[in-house]
Amino acid sequence: MNRFLILSIFVGYVLTATQAQDWSEIPVPADPGDGFIWELADNYSDDFNYAGKASEEFTSKWNHKYHNAWTGPGLTEWNSNHSDVADGNLIITVSRKQGTDKVLCGVITSKTKLIYPIYMEAKIKASNQVLSSNFWLLSEDDTRELDILEVYGGDRDDQTWFAQRMSTNFHIFERDPKSNAILNNFDDQTHHTLPGLEPWRNDFHRYGVYWKSPTHITFYIDGEEKNTFTDVNMESYDDNYIDREMFMIIDTEDHAWRSDQGLVATNEELADESKNKMLVDWVRVYKPIEGEDTKANFTNKEKNFAEVYPNPIQSNSFFLHLNENEGSVRISIMNLYGNIMSSFISNNKIMNIDTRIFAKSGLYILRVETDEKSYTHKLLVRKLH
């Protein structure tokens, strides 16, 4: 077959299109910076729209355990049987370990570590427990920690203050190299409340962080910018700040500073199916990539690697012409929020792409990737079917 054969691509037929994620219409609230756009990091993002942890969608991204052999703080005992995926949610449950005061708690950890710059966000409903519902990052050496969500959601009368105040925190731990004991903890904590002091457990909320650099970290709740940590209000024993790769962790915990005072979850609370679940609708992670007016575009600086025509697009299809013989390439089409609408691999130099891939008129991003190179280009769609 002639290698210049035009390939016609139709969504739902020869092109495998990525289904819209649950968050696809929710913009990333953080600014990626001049000349950059947000691109979804699919290997860390999950809408949990599948059944069970045996699914490849789960096993390719998550471990249902902590990142090392530690079983958890206080009365916590992390247990792999206390997490599940059902009804479009990740479910983190808790229960009493029979014959003890210990609390069996669910936990999942990302299989690989993340590093700045990233924006990460999860839609979570905290459990109704004196335990803490958590969404956080931790370095493999246990010296760097970012808490995007930490809240004690229980409905006991004497716990109202805590249920109304979730916190965002950072920790920089100096540890004994032999015992791993904490020698110093450089940290800060900011509490956040809802209008009318509504408890956080009552509904799902979006908890996010823009980890821009080791010394610039901004938290977001329900799309609104909250507090920022910088080197002005951060301390570190080694002046490296939040500089390490970190695992993403979603879990429930008992904290010793509470249980040592007698704030222990009761058997009745732990057994109550209406109270003992932390629900996660989705989690998403984005990386900033070069966008328009940067050398990642299809420009003469890149030897006219590819051309798109017509652009603006006003007809039923447009052409992508690869001017270099790169062999197999991956073509991805995204909206401006970085959500991938379509992705496919092609060996053709000329492709005729059907505009039914676009949900509506507007700006989109076309990305072409080879084993060694990556290029992006903005598409302006003015007319649809």
VEXTOR-837646 format. One record per residue (C-alpha): x, z, y. Coordinates in steps of 0.001 Angstrom, whole numbers, plus 500000, padded with zeros to 6 digits. Layout:
BEGIN
XZY;...
***
This chain:
BEGIN
500000500000500000;501274499123503479;502709502233505114;501184501203508436;497693501305506939;495238502897509309;493813506092507882;490237506910508916;489538510600508784;486081512138508486;485468515873508493;483923517074505261;485110513946503382;488814513084503138;489828515699505691;489752519340504640;488564521193507702;489100524872508262;485784526644508586;485189528369511889;486310531965511754;484050534823512817;486031535173516046;486205531450516886;484023531767520005;485776534910521274;488642534110523673;491946535935523498;491839538230526537;495604538306527109;497467535622529073;500158533911526941;502114532945530084;502752529761532028;503318526752529774;502095528559526657;498912528653524602;497787530947521805;498124529751518207;496435531608515359;498824533170512824;496709532534509753;498935534532507382;497978537736509230;494370536854510148;491353537492507923;487580537303508386;486952538988504993;484239536465504169;484889536594500438;484184538992497596;486711541426496170;490425542057496516;491234539795493562;490591536812495814;493678534798496754;492546535135500350;493248538865500059;496261538898497751;498137536309499817;498031538543502909;497549542178501917;498751544961499656;496157547664498936;498755550395499333;501159551815501888;504449550016502530;506492552642500642;505952555480498155;504722558059500706;501178559165499853;500108560015503397;499981562805505993;498250566170505613;495709566221502792;495727562417502583;496369560723499260;496204556958499694;494468555321496768;494125551617495951;490620552128494532;489349553126497966;489438549699499586;487283546668498881;485989543435500414;482225542874500382;479395541695502641;481831540114505102;483815543318505672;486930545086504556;485672548497503415;487933551555503575;486355554538501765;487209558198501233;486405560782498548;487511564182497303;490251564347494714;488615566491492074;489910570020491729;491890569883494988;491512569848498769;493129566408498819;491244563434500252;491574560048498555;491766557438501318;491855553664501362;494726551751502951;495852548129503188;499182546864504512;500210543361505516;502525541724502977;504934540611505673;506043542156508941;505126541063512474;507324540829515559;506643540344519259;505382538378521113;501942538596519480;498350539410520303;496515541175517496;492939542413517383;490431543763514873;486676544345514969;486136547774513431;483422550377512882;485003553819512478;483877556145509709;481753559233510416;484376561717509255;486665564398510700;489374562102509318;491076559463511435;490144555765511299;493276553753512102;494548550273512967;498300550370513564;501798548930513229;504833550631511673;508427549505511166;509917549548507681;512397552271508698;509513554436510041;511071554681513512;508648552505515533;504857552843515630;502007551345517657;498490552748517236;495845550273518390;493038552505517106;493113556170516196;489806558037516281;488253561075514591;484669559866514234;482886562843512661;479479563968513941;480020567723513676;478872569490516857;482325570948517510;483973567513517107;482019565633519781;484986565470522167;487133563708519567;484371561339518440;483961560204522039;487678559556522615;489706557044520634;493384556740521496;496101554135521831;499628555415521235;503256554534520752;505887556511518862;509653556060518768;510986558394516100;514549559543515730;514901560407512045;517462562123509878;519215559288508014;519251561266504757;515908563073504616;513894560794506962;512678563965508717;511648563483512343;514307564819514722;512682563584517943;509410561870518791;509306559877522029;505630559027522440;502637558683524707;498891558732524132;495978557397526167;492349558318525449;489486555875526009;485744556506526287;482600554383526181;479847554374528817;477713557488528492;480362558999526202;478826557251523206;480728558068519985;482971555238518807;481546555463515268;478144554157516374;479074550488516403;481725547844515858;484301547473518642;487246545152519181;490622546878519359;493570544738520446;497158544834521662;499454542336523347;502927543266522130;504712541086524641;508204542555524339;509925545801523311;509139547217526759;505759545632527572;502708546558525477;499120546222526705;496019547441524878;492554545842524991;489149547197523954;486161544868523594;488127542221525488;488932544431528477;492503545267529447;493179549009529259;496541550762529446;500051549285529434;503272550877528214;506511549632529810;510054550953530113;508807552796533205;506553555084531130;508311554808527754;511296556781526487;513589555962523571;516527557770522047;518476554505521759;517018552382524608;515777549777522105;512101550735522494;509495548934520308;511929546330519033;511501546241515223;509476544086512881;506429546085511795;503781546103509079;500098545977510026;498183548885508481;494442549625508295;493526552978506788;491852556400506939;493871559631507069;493702563413507161;496093564807509767;497829568112509115;497452569393512678;493687569377512068;493374570340508404;495868573200508898;493317574619511378;490504574326508846;489157570935509975;488798569649506439;486260567057505291;483641568694503069;482580567409499667;479149566617501118;480601564592504016;482939562661501749;480154561852499284;477719560649501957;477560556852501618;476345556546505209;479445558348506524;482383557675504237;483175554051505095;485343552446507739;484330548785508140;486521545930509383;484693542697510199;487851540723510948;491437540906512091;493247538147513975;496821537609515169;498082535024517649;501535533841518672;502227532121522012;503514528566521563;504684526004524058;501849524024525585;501476521402528296;504458520609530550;506993521991528080;509372520078525861;507106520647522876;504802517934524201;504974514258523288;507320513189526086;510192510778526623;512530513747526163;511367513793522554;511946510029522170;508212509300522308;507787510887518891;504032510245518960;501308508728521080;497606509496521372;495221506869522700;492831506760524298;493273510098526057;490876511159527594;488782510467524492;485418508906525248;484559507116521997;483820507924518342;487481508123517369;491037508177518696;494395506964517387;497484509012516614;500591506832516342;503830508376515027;506725506371516463;509322507824514121;509296507612510339;509146511323509519;507538510991506088;504961513678505375;503643515507508464;500979518143509008;498378517415511659;496403520346513102;493688520306515738;492895523563517558;490747524782520393;492407526489523361;492006529899521687;494329528765518904;491606528540516255;492383525722513828;489425523359513515;491050520857511171;494347520587509337;495671517934506968;498861516314505678;499518512597506095;502248510075505256;500775507430507559;502246506403510893;498904505377512388;495758507454512033;492260506836513348;490695510294513755;486952510730513950;485759512779516951;483209514679514886;485937517290514469;485214518418518050;482365520878518535;481855519851522159;483529518159525096;486576519883526553;490292520473526032;491847520707522558;495359520931521129;496840518431518676;499865519723516776;502212517620514623;504682519429512354;507514518211510182;509988520265508166;512290520455511180;510184519745514271;506941520720515905;505095518952518731;501900519702520616;499720517642522913;496514518334524842;493461516211524127;490704515788526677;487388515000524978;484762513653527373;482191512050525111;480904512982521671;478483511443519190;
***
